[in-house]
Amino acid sequence: MLFITIFQRWGIHNMTQKLLLLNGPNLNMLGTREVDIYGTYTLKEIENIVRKTAEGKGFRVECFQSNLEGELIDKIHEAKAKFDGIVFNPAAYSHTSIAIHDAIKSTGVPVVEIHISNIFNRESFRHQSITAKACIGQITGLGVYGYKLATLAIINKITRKDDLIV
């Protein structure tokens, strides 16, 4: 109780760390888009999975999806002052966007890249991820479960705890 009072007096009201769940183009169509590749989970259901996983470890999550490259870059820039880490599915931009790669590198905020499908088991143009080179890791091909793993991985990186998977 004493610590809470001291923190409030200093103007520090939030001791919880915060993650950004960032989703790129066409992911707003999950649940109805190419269900043979992406499954039937909606983006809202994925956001709830990530929230539940993060909250269980004491983290809050803000979710953002955009089909526009510039909006994703702006959100990455914003992360430097607002978030401790990012779980990011750049979707098709992972294969094309040097600008998103550079935005990730510019912030110093750790990012785990996630893809629902196995990008290495699809068309050859999907085999390279420009954005992954700026991230601390990449999870691909594990379906929606990959989001949970990416969330645990970024929390592990931030807290430097090795016991988060159990």
DSSP file (Angstrom, degrees, kcal/mol; ACC not computed):
  #  RESIDUE AA STRUCTURE BP1 BP2  ACC     N-H-->O    O-->H-N    N-H-->O    O-->H-N    TCO  KAPPA ALPHA  PHI   PSI    X-CA   Y-CA   Z-CA
    1    1 A M     >        0   0    0      0, 0.0     4,-2.1     0, 0.0     5,-0.2   0.000 360.0 360.0 360.0 -40.3    0.0    0.0    0.0
    2    2 A L  H  >  +     0   0    0      1,-0.2     4,-2.4     2,-0.2     5,-0.2   0.903 360.0  51.4 -60.7 -42.2    2.9    2.4    0.8
    3    3 A F  H  > S+     0   0    0      1,-0.2     4,-2.8     2,-0.2     5,-0.2   0.897 107.9  51.8 -63.5 -40.4    4.4    1.8   -2.6
    4    4 A I  H  > S+     0   0    0      1,-0.2     4,-2.5     2,-0.2    -1,-0.2   0.923 110.3  48.9 -61.8 -43.9    1.2    2.6   -4.4
    5    5 A T  H  X S+     0   0    0     -4,-2.1     4,-2.3     2,-0.2    -2,-0.2   0.918 112.4  47.8 -62.1 -44.4    0.8    5.8   -2.4
    6    6 A I  H  X S+     0   0    0     -4,-2.4     4,-1.9     2,-0.2     6,-0.2   0.930 112.5  48.4 -63.1 -46.2    4.4    6.8   -3.3
    7    7 A F  H  <>S+     0   0    0     -4,-2.8     5,-3.2     1,-0.2     4,-0.3   0.904 112.1  49.3 -61.4 -41.6    4.0    6.0   -7.0
    8    8 A Q  H ><5S+     0   0    0     -4,-2.5     3,-1.2     3,-0.2    -1,-0.2   0.903 109.0  52.7 -64.6 -40.2    0.7    7.9   -7.1
    9    9 A R  H 3<5S+     0   0    0     -4,-2.3    -1,-0.2     1,-0.3    -2,-0.2   0.867 109.0  49.6 -63.1 -36.1    2.4   10.9   -5.4
   10   10 A W  T 3<5S-     0   0    0     -4,-1.9    -1,-0.3     2,-0.2    -2,-0.2   0.485 122.1-108.7 -80.5  -2.4    5.2   10.9   -8.0
   11   11 A G  T < 5S+     0   0    0     -3,-1.2     2,-0.9    -4,-0.3    -3,-0.2   0.634  77.9 133.5  85.4  13.3    2.6   10.7  -10.8
   12   12 A I      < +     0   0    0     -5,-3.2    -1,-0.2    -6,-0.2    -2,-0.2  -0.854  15.3 155.1 -99.5 104.5    3.3    7.1  -11.7
   13   13 A H        +     0   0    0     -2,-0.9     2,-0.6     1,-0.2    -1,-0.2   0.650  56.7  58.1-104.2 -19.1   -0.1    5.4  -11.9
   14   14 A N        +     0   0    0      1,-0.1    -1,-0.2    -7,-0.1     0, 0.0  -0.921  42.0 163.6-122.7 110.0    0.7    2.5  -14.3
   15   15 A M        +     0   0    0     -2,-0.6     2,-0.3    -3,-0.1    -1,-0.1   0.417  50.4 106.8 -98.6   0.5    3.3    0.0  -13.4
   16   16 A T        -     0   0    0      1,-0.1    43,-0.2    43,-0.0     2,-0.1  -0.599  69.9-126.9 -82.2 137.4    2.0   -2.5  -16.0
   17   17 A Q  E     -a   59   0A   0     41,-0.7    43,-2.7    -2,-0.3     2,-0.4  -0.465  24.7-139.2 -81.2 159.3    4.0   -3.0  -19.1
   18   18 A K  E     -a   60   0A   0     41,-0.2    66,-3.3    -2,-0.1    67,-0.9  -0.959  13.0-163.4-132.2 136.5    2.3   -2.7  -22.4
   19   19 A L  E     -ab  61  85A   0     41,-3.0    43,-2.4    -2,-0.4     2,-0.5  -0.838  13.6-140.4-112.4 151.6    2.4   -4.5  -25.8
   20   20 A L  E     -ab  62  86A   0     65,-2.2    67,-2.6    -2,-0.3     2,-0.7  -0.964   7.1-157.9-108.5 124.5    1.3   -3.5  -29.2
   21   21 A L  E     -ab  63  87A   0     41,-3.0    43,-2.4    -2,-0.5     2,-0.5  -0.922  19.9-172.6 -98.8 112.8   -0.4   -6.1  -31.3
   22   22 A L  E     -ab  64  88A   0     65,-2.9    67,-2.7    -2,-0.7     2,-0.4  -0.925   7.5-174.3-115.7 126.6    0.0   -4.8  -34.9
   23   23 A N  E     -ab  65  89A   0     41,-2.5    43,-2.0    -2,-0.5     3,-0.1  -0.977   9.8-150.3-126.5 135.1   -1.7   -6.4  -37.9
   24   24 A G    >   -     0   0    0     65,-2.9     3,-1.4    -2,-0.4     4,-0.3   0.122  44.5 -23.8 -90.6-158.3   -1.2   -5.5  -41.5
   25   25 A P  T 3  S+     0   0    0      0, 0.0    67,-0.4     0, 0.0    -1,-0.2  -0.117 119.6   3.7 -62.2 141.9   -3.2   -5.6  -44.7
   26   26 A N  T >  S+     0   0    0      1,-0.1     3,-1.6    -3,-0.1     7,-0.1   0.296  92.3 110.6  73.4  -5.9   -6.2   -7.9  -45.2
   27   27 A L  G X   +     0   0    0     -3,-1.4     3,-1.3     1,-0.3    16,-0.2   0.686  65.1  71.2 -74.1 -14.8   -6.0   -9.3  -41.7
   28   28 A N  G 3  S+     0   0    0     -4,-0.3    -1,-0.3     1,-0.2    15,-0.2   0.641  93.1  60.0 -67.2 -13.3   -9.3   -7.6  -40.9
   29   29 A M  G X> S+     0   0    0     -3,-1.6     3,-2.0    13,-0.1     4,-1.5   0.376  75.2 132.4 -95.2   2.1  -10.8  -10.2  -43.3
   30   30 A L  T <4  +     0   0    0     -3,-1.3    13,-0.5     1,-0.2    10,-0.1  -0.219  62.0  39.0 -56.1 145.2   -9.6  -13.2  -41.1
   31   31 A G  T 34 S+     0   0    0      8,-0.7    -1,-0.2     2,-0.4    11,-0.2  -0.008 126.8  36.6 101.3 -27.2  -12.4  -15.7  -40.5
   32   32 A T  T <4 S+     0   0    0     -3,-2.0     2,-0.6     9,-0.1     3,-0.3   0.507  95.2  91.8-126.7 -15.7  -13.7  -15.4  -44.0
   33   33 A R  S  < S-     0   0    0     -4,-1.5     5,-0.4     1,-0.2    -2,-0.4  -0.746 110.9 -32.8 -90.8 121.0  -10.6  -14.9  -46.1
   34   34 A E    >>  -     0   0    0     -2,-0.6     4,-2.7     1,-0.2     3,-2.2   0.859  69.2-175.0  38.2  60.5   -9.0  -18.1  -47.6
   35   35 A V  H 3> S+     0   0    0     -3,-0.3     4,-1.4     1,-0.3    -1,-0.2   0.731  76.8  66.6 -61.5 -22.2  -10.0  -20.2  -44.6
   36   36 A D  H 34 S+     0   0    0      2,-0.1    -1,-0.3     1,-0.1    -2,-0.1   0.751 116.2  27.3 -68.9 -22.1   -8.1  -23.1  -46.0
   37   37 A I  H <4 S+     0   0    0     -3,-2.2    -2,-0.2     2,-0.1    -1,-0.1   0.812 135.9  26.6-100.8 -46.2   -4.9  -21.1  -45.4
   38   38 A Y  H  < S-     0   0    0     -4,-2.7     3,-0.3    -5,-0.4    -3,-0.2   0.529  97.6-135.3-103.5  -8.8   -5.7  -18.8  -42.5
   39   39 A G     <  -     0   0    0     -4,-1.4    -8,-0.7    -5,-0.4    -1,-0.2  -0.274  33.3 -69.3  82.7-171.3   -8.5  -20.7  -40.7
   40   40 A T  S    S+     0   0    0    -10,-0.1    -1,-0.2    -8,-0.1     2,-0.1   0.426  86.3 117.3-106.4  -1.2  -11.7  -19.5  -39.3
   41   41 A Y        -     0   0    0     -3,-0.3     2,-0.2    -6,-0.1    -9,-0.1  -0.456  57.8-136.9 -66.3 138.3  -10.6  -17.3  -36.4
   42   42 A T     >  -     0   0    0    -11,-0.2     4,-2.0    -2,-0.1   -11,-0.2  -0.475  23.3-108.7 -86.6 166.4  -11.5  -13.7  -36.7
   43   43 A L  H  > S+     0   0    0    -13,-0.5     4,-2.8     1,-0.2     5,-0.2   0.899 120.7  55.3 -62.0 -40.1   -9.1  -10.8  -35.9
   44   44 A K  H  > S+     0   0    0      1,-0.2     4,-2.1     2,-0.2    -1,-0.2   0.897 106.9  50.1 -59.8 -40.6  -11.1  -10.0  -32.8
   45   45 A E  H  > S+     0   0    0      2,-0.2     4,-1.9     1,-0.2    -1,-0.2   0.898 111.1  48.9 -65.6 -39.7  -10.7  -13.6  -31.6
   46   46 A I  H  X S+     0   0    0     -4,-2.0     4,-2.4     2,-0.2    -2,-0.2   0.918 109.1  52.9 -64.4 -43.5   -7.0  -13.4  -32.2
   47   47 A E  H  X S+     0   0    0     -4,-2.8     4,-2.6     1,-0.2    -2,-0.2   0.896 108.6  50.6 -59.1 -40.1   -6.8  -10.1  -30.3
   48   48 A N  H  X S+     0   0    0     -4,-2.1     4,-2.6     2,-0.2    -1,-0.2   0.883 108.5  51.9 -65.7 -38.3   -8.6  -11.7  -27.4
   49   49 A I  H  X S+     0   0    0     -4,-1.9     4,-2.2     2,-0.2    -2,-0.2   0.930 112.3  45.6 -62.2 -45.7   -6.2  -14.6  -27.3
   50   50 A V  H  X S+     0   0    0     -4,-2.4     4,-2.8     2,-0.2     5,-0.3   0.920 112.8  50.6 -65.2 -44.1   -3.2  -12.2  -27.2
   51   51 A R  H  X S+     0   0    0     -4,-2.6     4,-3.2    -5,-0.2     5,-0.3   0.940 111.5  47.4 -58.5 -48.3   -4.9  -10.1  -24.5
   52   52 A K  H  X S+     0   0    0     -4,-2.6     4,-1.6     1,-0.2    -1,-0.2   0.911 113.7  48.0 -61.7 -42.9   -5.6  -13.1  -22.3
   53   53 A T  H  < S+     0   0    0     -4,-2.2     4,-0.4    -5,-0.2    -1,-0.2   0.935 116.6  42.4 -62.8 -47.3   -2.0  -14.4  -22.8
   54   54 A A  H ><>S+     0   0    0     -4,-2.8     5,-2.5     1,-0.2     3,-1.6   0.907 111.3  53.5 -69.0 -42.9   -0.4  -11.0  -22.0
   55   55 A E  H ><5S+     0   0    0     -4,-3.2     3,-1.5     1,-0.3    -1,-0.2   0.836 100.8  62.1 -63.2 -31.5   -2.7  -10.2  -19.1
   56   56 A G  T 3<5S+     0   0    0     -4,-1.6    -1,-0.3    -5,-0.3    -2,-0.2   0.689 108.3  43.9 -65.4 -17.5   -1.8  -13.5  -17.5
   57   57 A K  T < 5S-     0   0    0     -3,-1.6    -1,-0.3    -4,-0.4    -2,-0.2   0.235 127.3 -97.6-109.7  10.6    1.8  -12.2  -17.4
   58   58 A G  T < 5S+     0   0    0     -3,-1.5   -41,-0.7     1,-0.3     2,-0.3   0.679  82.7 126.6  85.7  18.1    0.9   -8.7  -16.1
   59   59 A F  E   < -a   17   0A   0     -5,-2.5    -1,-0.3   -43,-0.2     2,-0.3  -0.834  49.3-143.1-109.7 146.7    1.0   -7.0  -19.5
   60   60 A R  E     -a   18   0A   0    -43,-2.7   -41,-3.0    -2,-0.3     2,-0.4  -0.736  17.8-147.7 -98.9 157.1   -1.7   -4.8  -21.2
   61   61 A V  E     -a   19   0A   0     -2,-0.3     2,-0.4   -43,-0.2   -41,-0.2  -0.988  11.7-165.0-131.0 134.2   -2.3   -5.0  -24.9
   62   62 A E  E     -a   20   0A   0    -43,-2.4   -41,-3.0    -2,-0.4     2,-0.4  -0.968  18.7-150.3-111.4 135.4   -3.3   -2.4  -27.5
   63   63 A C  E     +a   21   0A   0     -2,-0.4     2,-0.3   -43,-0.2   -41,-0.2  -0.849  18.6 171.7-110.2 141.9   -4.5   -3.7  -30.8
   64   64 A F  E     -a   22   0A   0    -43,-2.4   -41,-2.5    -2,-0.4     2,-0.4  -0.978   6.4-178.0-149.2 133.9   -4.2   -2.0  -34.2
   65   65 A Q  E     +a   23   0A   0     -2,-0.3     2,-0.3   -43,-0.2   -41,-0.2  -0.995   9.0 168.1-131.0 138.9   -4.8   -3.1  -37.7
   66   66 A S        -     0   0    0    -43,-2.0   -39,-0.2    -2,-0.4    -2,-0.0  -0.996  35.1-153.9-148.0 149.0   -4.4   -1.2  -40.9
   67   67 A N  S    S+     0   0    0     -2,-0.3     2,-0.5   -42,-0.2   -43,-0.1   0.383  79.7  88.0 -92.4   0.2   -4.3   -1.9  -44.6
   68   68 A L     >  -     0   0    0      1,-0.1     4,-1.7   -44,-0.1     3,-0.3  -0.890  68.1-149.3-110.3 125.4   -2.1    1.2  -45.1
   69   69 A E  H  > S+     0   0    0     -2,-0.5     4,-2.3     1,-0.2     5,-0.2   0.890  97.3  53.8 -57.2 -44.9    1.7    1.0  -44.9
   70   70 A G  H  > S+     0   0    0      1,-0.2     4,-2.5     2,-0.2    -1,-0.2   0.857 106.1  52.4 -62.8 -36.3    2.1    4.6  -43.6
   71   71 A E  H  > S+     0   0    0     -3,-0.3     4,-1.9     2,-0.2    -1,-0.2   0.884 109.5  49.6 -67.2 -37.6   -0.4    4.0  -40.7
   72   72 A L  H  X S+     0   0    0     -4,-1.7     4,-2.1     2,-0.2    -2,-0.2   0.912 111.3  49.4 -65.2 -42.3    1.6    0.9  -39.6
   73   73 A I  H  X S+     0   0    0     -4,-2.3     4,-2.6     1,-0.2    -2,-0.2   0.922 109.3  51.6 -62.6 -44.8    4.8    2.9  -39.7
   74   74 A D  H  X S+     0   0    0     -4,-2.5     4,-2.3     1,-0.2    -1,-0.2   0.900 110.0  49.5 -59.0 -40.6    3.3    5.7  -37.7
   75   75 A K  H  X S+     0   0    0     -4,-1.9     4,-1.3     2,-0.2    -1,-0.2   0.881 109.6  51.4 -67.8 -37.6    2.1    3.2  -35.1
   76   76 A I  H  X S+     0   0    0     -4,-2.1     4,-0.6     2,-0.2     3,-0.3   0.922 110.4  49.1 -63.7 -43.7    5.6    1.6  -34.9
   77   77 A H  H >< S+     0   0    0     -4,-2.6     3,-1.1     1,-0.2     4,-0.4   0.912 108.7  53.3 -60.7 -42.5    7.1    5.1  -34.4
   78   78 A E  H >X S+     0   0    0     -4,-2.3     3,-1.1     1,-0.2     4,-0.9   0.796  95.4  71.6 -60.7 -29.5    4.6    5.7  -31.6
   79   79 A A  H 3X S+     0   0    0     -4,-1.3     4,-2.5    -3,-0.3     3,-0.4   0.793  80.8  72.3 -60.7 -29.8    5.7    2.5  -30.0
   80   80 A K  H << S+     0   0    0     -3,-1.1    -1,-0.2    -4,-0.6    -2,-0.2   0.873 111.2  27.8 -56.2 -38.5    9.0    4.0  -28.9
   81   81 A A  H <4 S+     0   0    0     -3,-1.1    -1,-0.3    -4,-0.4    -2,-0.2   0.557 132.0  35.1 -97.0  -9.8    7.3    6.2  -26.3
   82   82 A K  H  < S+     0   0    0     -4,-0.9     2,-0.3    -3,-0.4    -3,-0.2   0.687 105.7  51.4-122.4 -23.9    4.3    4.0  -25.5
   83   83 A F     <  -     0   0    0     -4,-2.5   -64,-0.2    -5,-0.2    -1,-0.1  -0.877  49.9-152.0-128.0 152.8    5.1    0.2  -25.7
   84   84 A D  S    S-     0   0    0    -66,-3.3     2,-0.3    -2,-0.3   -65,-0.2   0.658  84.1  -8.0 -91.0 -19.7    7.6   -2.2  -24.3
   85   85 A G  E     -b   19   0A   0    -67,-0.9   -65,-2.2    24,-0.1     2,-0.4  -0.982  61.2-130.6-169.3 165.2    7.3   -4.6  -27.3
   86   86 A I  E     -bc  20 111A   0     24,-2.3    26,-2.3    -2,-0.3     2,-0.6  -0.992   1.8-159.8-132.0 132.7    5.4   -5.4  -30.4
   87   87 A V  E     -bc  21 112A   0    -67,-2.6   -65,-2.9    -2,-0.4     2,-0.5  -0.972  33.2-173.4-102.8 121.1    3.8   -8.6  -31.8
   88   88 A F  E     -bc  22 113A   0     24,-2.7    26,-2.5    -2,-0.6   -65,-0.2  -0.962  32.4-176.1-133.5 122.3    3.5   -7.8  -35.5
   89   89 A N  E     +b   23   0A   0    -67,-2.7   -65,-2.9    -2,-0.5   -62,-0.1  -0.884  10.3 178.9-107.4  96.2    1.9   -9.6  -38.5
   90   90 A P    >   -     0   0    0      0, 0.0     3,-1.7     0, 0.0     4,-0.1   0.550  19.9-165.9 -75.6  -4.6    3.0   -7.4  -41.3
   91   91 A A  G >   -     0   0    0     23,-0.4     3,-2.0     1,-0.3     4,-0.3  -0.253  68.2  -5.1  53.7-136.9    1.2   -9.7  -43.8
   92   92 A A  G >  S+     0   0    0    -67,-0.4     3,-1.5     1,-0.3     4,-0.4   0.745 127.0  71.6 -61.5 -24.1    2.2   -9.0  -47.4
   93   93 A Y  G X> S+     0   0    0     -3,-1.7     4,-2.6     1,-0.3     3,-0.9   0.738  81.5  73.6 -65.0 -19.9    4.3   -6.0  -46.4
   94   94 A S  G <4 S+     0   0    0     -3,-2.0    36,-2.6     1,-0.2    37,-1.1   0.821 100.3  44.3 -61.3 -27.7    6.8   -8.4  -44.8
   95   95 A H  G <4 S+     0   0    0     -3,-1.5    -1,-0.2    -4,-0.3    -2,-0.2   0.562 128.2  22.9 -92.1  -9.9    7.9   -9.3  -48.4
   96   96 A T  T <4 S+     0   0    0     -3,-0.9     2,-1.0    -4,-0.4     3,-0.2   0.610  90.1  97.8-131.5 -18.0    8.0   -5.7  -49.8
   97   97 A S     X  +     0   0    0     -4,-2.6     4,-1.7     1,-0.2    -1,-0.1  -0.678  21.6 162.5-101.7  98.1    8.4   -3.0  -47.2
   98   98 A I  H  > S+     0   0    0     -2,-1.0     4,-2.8     2,-0.2    -1,-0.2   0.828  83.9  61.6 -67.5 -33.3   11.9   -1.6  -46.6
   99   99 A A  H  > S+     0   0    0      2,-0.2     4,-2.0     1,-0.2    -1,-0.2   0.901 104.8  45.1 -62.8 -41.9   10.1    1.4  -45.0
  100  100 A I  H  > S+     0   0    0      2,-0.2     4,-2.5     1,-0.2    -1,-0.2   0.912 111.6  53.5 -68.5 -41.1    8.5   -0.9  -42.3
  101  101 A H  H  X S+     0   0    0     -4,-1.7     4,-2.3     1,-0.2    -2,-0.2   0.945 111.3  46.1 -53.2 -49.7   11.9   -2.6  -41.8
  102  102 A D  H  X S+     0   0    0     -4,-2.8     4,-1.9     1,-0.2    -1,-0.2   0.860 109.9  53.7 -65.2 -36.3   13.5    0.8  -41.2
  103  103 A A  H  X S+     0   0    0     -4,-2.0     4,-0.9     2,-0.2    -1,-0.2   0.926 109.2  48.5 -63.5 -44.5   10.7    1.9  -38.9
  104  104 A I  H >X S+     0   0    0     -4,-2.5     4,-1.0     1,-0.2     3,-0.8   0.939 113.0  47.7 -60.1 -47.0   11.2   -1.2  -36.7
  105  105 A K  H 3< S+     0   0    0     -4,-2.3    -1,-0.2     1,-0.2    -2,-0.2   0.839 106.9  58.7 -62.6 -33.1   15.0   -0.6  -36.6
  106  106 A S  H 3< S+     0   0    0     -4,-1.9    -1,-0.2     1,-0.2    -2,-0.2   0.717 103.1  50.7 -73.4 -20.9   14.6    3.1  -35.8
  107  107 A T  H << S-     0   0    0     -4,-0.9    -1,-0.2    -3,-0.8    -2,-0.2   0.818  85.5-141.8 -90.9 -30.3   12.6    2.6  -32.5
  108  108 A G     <  +     0   0    0     -4,-1.0    -3,-0.1     1,-0.3    -4,-0.1   0.482  56.2 135.8  78.1   1.3   14.7    0.1  -30.6
  109  109 A V        -     0   0    0     -5,-0.3    -1,-0.3   -33,-0.1    -2,-0.1  -0.701  62.6-112.4 -81.9 129.0   11.4   -1.6  -29.4
  110  110 A P        -     0   0    0      0, 0.0   -24,-2.3     0, 0.0     2,-0.4  -0.389  37.0-167.9 -66.5 138.6   11.7   -5.4  -29.6
  111  111 A V  E     -c   86   0A   0    -26,-0.2    25,-2.5    23,-0.2    26,-0.8  -0.988  15.9-160.7-130.2 134.0    9.4   -6.9  -32.3
  112  112 A V  E     -cd  87 137A   0    -26,-2.3   -24,-2.7    -2,-0.4     2,-0.3  -0.978  20.1-142.7-110.2 124.6    8.4  -10.5  -32.9
  113  113 A E  E     -cd  88 138A   0     24,-2.6    26,-2.9    -2,-0.5     2,-0.4  -0.685  18.6-168.2 -87.4 138.5    7.0  -11.1  -36.4
  114  114 A I  E     - d   0 139A   0    -26,-2.5   -23,-0.4    -2,-0.3     2,-0.4  -0.979  12.9-178.0-129.9 139.5    4.2  -13.6  -36.8
  115  115 A H  E     - d   0 140A   0     24,-2.4    26,-1.3    -2,-0.4    27,-0.6  -0.997  19.9-150.3-133.3 132.9    2.6  -15.2  -39.8
  116  116 A I  S    S+     0   0    0     -2,-0.4    27,-2.1    24,-0.2     2,-0.2   0.930  85.0  49.4 -66.1 -46.4   -0.4  -17.6  -39.5
  117  117 A S  S    S-     0   0    0     25,-0.1     2,-1.1    24,-0.1    24,-1.0  -0.497 100.6 -99.3 -90.8 162.9    0.6  -19.6  -42.6
  118  118 A N    >   -     0   0    0     23,-0.3     3,-2.0    22,-0.2    -2,-0.1  -0.720  33.0-164.8 -82.0 102.3    4.1  -21.0  -43.3
  119  119 A I  G >  S+     0   0    0     -2,-1.1     3,-0.7     1,-0.3    -1,-0.2   0.717  86.6  58.4 -64.5 -19.4    5.4  -18.4  -45.7
  120  120 A F  G 3  S+     0   0    0      1,-0.2    -1,-0.3     7,-0.1     7,-0.1   0.526 102.7  53.8 -86.9  -5.9    8.2  -20.8  -46.8
  121  121 A N  G <  S+     0   0    0     -3,-2.0    -1,-0.2     5,-0.1    -2,-0.2   0.073 105.0  64.8-111.6  20.7    5.7  -23.4  -47.9
  122  122 A R  S <  S-     0   0    0     -3,-0.7     5,-0.1     1,-0.3    -3,-0.1  -0.370 101.9 -25.5-123.8-158.9    3.8  -20.9  -50.2
  123  123 A E    >   -     0   0    0     -2,-0.1     3,-2.1     1,-0.1     4,-0.3  -0.182  63.0-116.0 -56.5 147.6    4.6  -19.0  -53.4
  124  124 A S  G >  S+     0   0    0      1,-0.3     3,-1.6     2,-0.2     4,-0.3   0.803 112.2  65.0 -59.9 -30.9    8.2  -18.2  -53.9
  125  125 A F  G 3  S+     0   0    0      1,-0.3     3,-0.3     2,-0.1    -1,-0.3   0.685  99.8  54.7 -67.2 -14.6    7.7  -14.4  -53.6
  126  126 A R  G <  S+     0   0    0     -3,-2.1    -1,-0.3     1,-0.2    -2,-0.2   0.504  83.7  86.7 -91.9  -5.5    6.6  -15.0  -49.9
  127  127 A H  S <  S+     0   0    0     -3,-1.6     2,-0.5    -4,-0.3    -1,-0.2   0.695  80.6  65.5 -72.7 -18.0    9.8  -16.8  -49.0
  128  128 A Q        -     0   0    0     -3,-0.3     2,-0.6    -4,-0.3    -1,-0.0  -0.891  63.1-165.0-107.4 133.9   11.7  -13.7  -48.1
  129  129 A S     >  -     0   0    0     -2,-0.5     4,-0.6     1,-0.2   -34,-0.3  -0.937   7.4-177.0-117.3 109.0   10.8  -11.4  -45.2
  130  130 A I  T >4 S+     0   0    0    -36,-2.6     3,-0.6    -2,-0.6     4,-0.2   0.887  86.4  51.3 -66.3 -40.2   12.4   -8.0  -45.4
  131  131 A T  G >4 S+     0   0    0    -37,-1.1     3,-2.0     1,-0.2     4,-0.4   0.822  96.1  67.5 -71.3 -31.4   10.8   -7.0  -42.1
  132  132 A A  G >4 S+     0   0    0      1,-0.3     3,-1.4   -38,-0.3    -1,-0.2   0.802  88.2  67.9 -60.2 -28.4   12.0  -10.1  -40.1
  133  133 A K  G << S+     0   0    0     -4,-0.6    -1,-0.3    -3,-0.6    -2,-0.2   0.710 102.0  47.0 -65.2 -18.6   15.6   -8.9  -40.5
  134  134 A A  G <  S+     0   0    0     -3,-2.0    -1,-0.3    -4,-0.2    -2,-0.2   0.476 102.1  84.3 -97.4  -4.9   14.7   -6.0  -38.1
  135  135 A C  S <  S-     0   0    0     -3,-1.4   -23,-0.2    -4,-0.4     3,-0.1  -0.527  80.3-126.3 -98.7 162.6   12.9   -8.2  -35.6
  136  136 A I  S    S-     0   0    0    -25,-2.5     2,-0.3     1,-0.2   -24,-0.2   0.673  89.0 -16.8 -79.1 -16.6   14.2  -10.3  -32.7
  137  137 A G  E     -d  112   0A   0    -26,-0.8   -24,-2.6    -5,-0.0     2,-0.4  -0.981  57.4-132.8-174.7 169.8   12.4  -13.4  -34.1
  138  138 A Q  E     -d  113   0A   0     -2,-0.3     2,-0.5   -26,-0.2   -24,-0.2  -1.000   6.8-164.6-140.0 135.8    9.8  -14.7  -36.4
  139  139 A I  E     +d  114   0A   0    -26,-2.9   -24,-2.4    -2,-0.4     2,-0.4  -0.988  22.1 170.3-119.9 124.9    7.1  -17.3  -35.9
  140  140 A T  E     +d  115   0A   0     -2,-0.5   -22,-0.2   -26,-0.2   -24,-0.2  -0.995  49.6  15.4-140.0 139.5    5.5  -18.7  -39.0
  141  141 A G  S    S+     0   0    0    -26,-1.3   -23,-0.3   -24,-1.0   -25,-0.2   0.538  82.8 107.1  86.7   7.6    3.2  -21.5  -40.0
  142  142 A L  S >  S-     0   0    0    -27,-0.6     3,-0.8     1,-0.4     4,-0.3   0.194  73.8-135.0-103.7  16.2    1.7  -22.4  -36.6
  143  143 A G  T >   -     0   0    0    -27,-2.1     3,-1.5     1,-0.2     4,-0.4  -0.253  64.4 -24.8  66.3-154.5   -1.7  -20.9  -37.2
  144  144 A V  T >> S+     0   0    0      1,-0.3     3,-1.6     2,-0.2     4,-0.9   0.792 130.9  72.0 -63.1 -29.0   -3.3  -18.7  -34.6
  145  145 A Y  H <> S+     0   0    0     -3,-0.8     4,-2.2     1,-0.3    -1,-0.3   0.800  84.4  70.1 -57.4 -28.1   -1.3  -20.5  -31.9
  146  146 A G  H <> S+     0   0    0     -3,-1.5     4,-2.7    -4,-0.3    -1,-0.3   0.828  91.3  58.2 -58.8 -32.7    1.7  -18.6  -33.3
  147  147 A Y  H <> S+     0   0    0     -3,-1.6     4,-2.2    -4,-0.4    -1,-0.2   0.915 106.4  47.9 -63.9 -42.0    0.2  -15.3  -31.9
  148  148 A K  H  X S+     0   0    0     -4,-0.9     4,-2.4    -3,-0.2    -2,-0.2   0.933 113.4  47.4 -63.4 -45.2    0.3  -16.8  -28.4
  149  149 A L  H  X S+     0   0    0     -4,-2.2     4,-2.5     1,-0.2    -2,-0.2   0.897 111.3  50.9 -62.9 -40.4    3.8  -18.0  -28.8
  150  150 A A  H  X S+     0   0    0     -4,-2.7     4,-2.4     2,-0.2    -1,-0.2   0.890 109.4  51.3 -64.3 -38.9    4.9  -14.6  -30.2
  151  151 A T  H  X S+     0   0    0     -4,-2.2     4,-2.1     2,-0.2    -2,-0.2   0.931 112.1  45.5 -63.8 -46.0    3.3  -12.9  -27.2
  152  152 A L  H  X S+     0   0    0     -4,-2.4     4,-2.4     1,-0.2    -2,-0.2   0.882 112.2  52.9 -64.2 -38.0    5.1  -15.2  -24.7
  153  153 A A  H  X S+     0   0    0     -4,-2.5     4,-2.1     2,-0.2    -2,-0.2   0.915 110.2  45.8 -65.7 -43.2    8.4  -14.7  -26.7
  154  154 A I  H  X S+     0   0    0     -4,-2.4     4,-2.3     2,-0.2    -1,-0.2   0.888 113.2  50.0 -69.7 -36.9    8.2  -10.9  -26.6
  155  155 A I  H  X S+     0   0    0     -4,-2.1     4,-3.0    -5,-0.2     5,-0.3   0.908 109.6  52.2 -64.6 -40.6    7.3  -10.9  -22.9
  156  156 A N  H  X>S+     0   0    0     -4,-2.4     4,-2.0     1,-0.2     5,-0.6   0.911 110.3  48.2 -59.9 -42.8   10.2  -13.2  -22.2
  157  157 A K  H  <5S+     0   0    0     -4,-2.1    -2,-0.2     2,-0.2    -1,-0.2   0.912 115.0  45.0 -63.7 -43.2   12.6  -10.8  -24.1
  158  158 A I  H  <5S+     0   0    0     -4,-2.3    -2,-0.2     1,-0.2    -1,-0.2   0.917 124.5  31.6 -69.2 -44.1   11.2   -7.8  -22.1
  159  159 A T  H  <5S-     0   0    0     -4,-3.0    -2,-0.2    -5,-0.2    -1,-0.2   0.635  96.0-135.6 -91.2 -14.5   11.3   -9.4  -18.7
  160  160 A R  T  <5 +     0   0    0     -4,-2.0     2,-0.4    -5,-0.3    -3,-0.2   0.834  55.0 143.0  60.2  35.7   14.3  -11.7  -19.3
  161  161 A K      < -     0   0    0     -5,-0.6     3,-0.4    -6,-0.3    -1,-0.2  -0.894  39.5-164.8-106.0 136.1   12.5  -14.6  -17.7
  162  162 A D  S    S+     0   0    0     -2,-0.4     3,-0.3     1,-0.2    -1,-0.1   0.390  77.9  72.2 -97.5   2.1   12.9  -18.1  -19.1
  163  163 A D        +     0   0    0      1,-0.2     3,-0.3     2,-0.1    -1,-0.2   0.200  63.2 100.9-103.7  16.8    9.9  -19.7  -17.3
  164  164 A L  S    S+     0   0    0     -3,-0.4    -1,-0.2     1,-0.2    -2,-0.1   0.727  72.3  61.8 -77.8 -21.1    7.1  -18.1  -19.2
  165  165 A I              0   0    0     -3,-0.3    -1,-0.2     1,-0.2    -2,-0.1   0.818 360.0 360.0 -76.5 -29.8    6.3  -21.1  -21.5
  166  166 A V              0   0    0     -3,-0.3    -1,-0.2     0, 0.0    -2,-0.1   0.503 360.0 360.0 -72.2 360.0    5.3  -23.4  -18.6
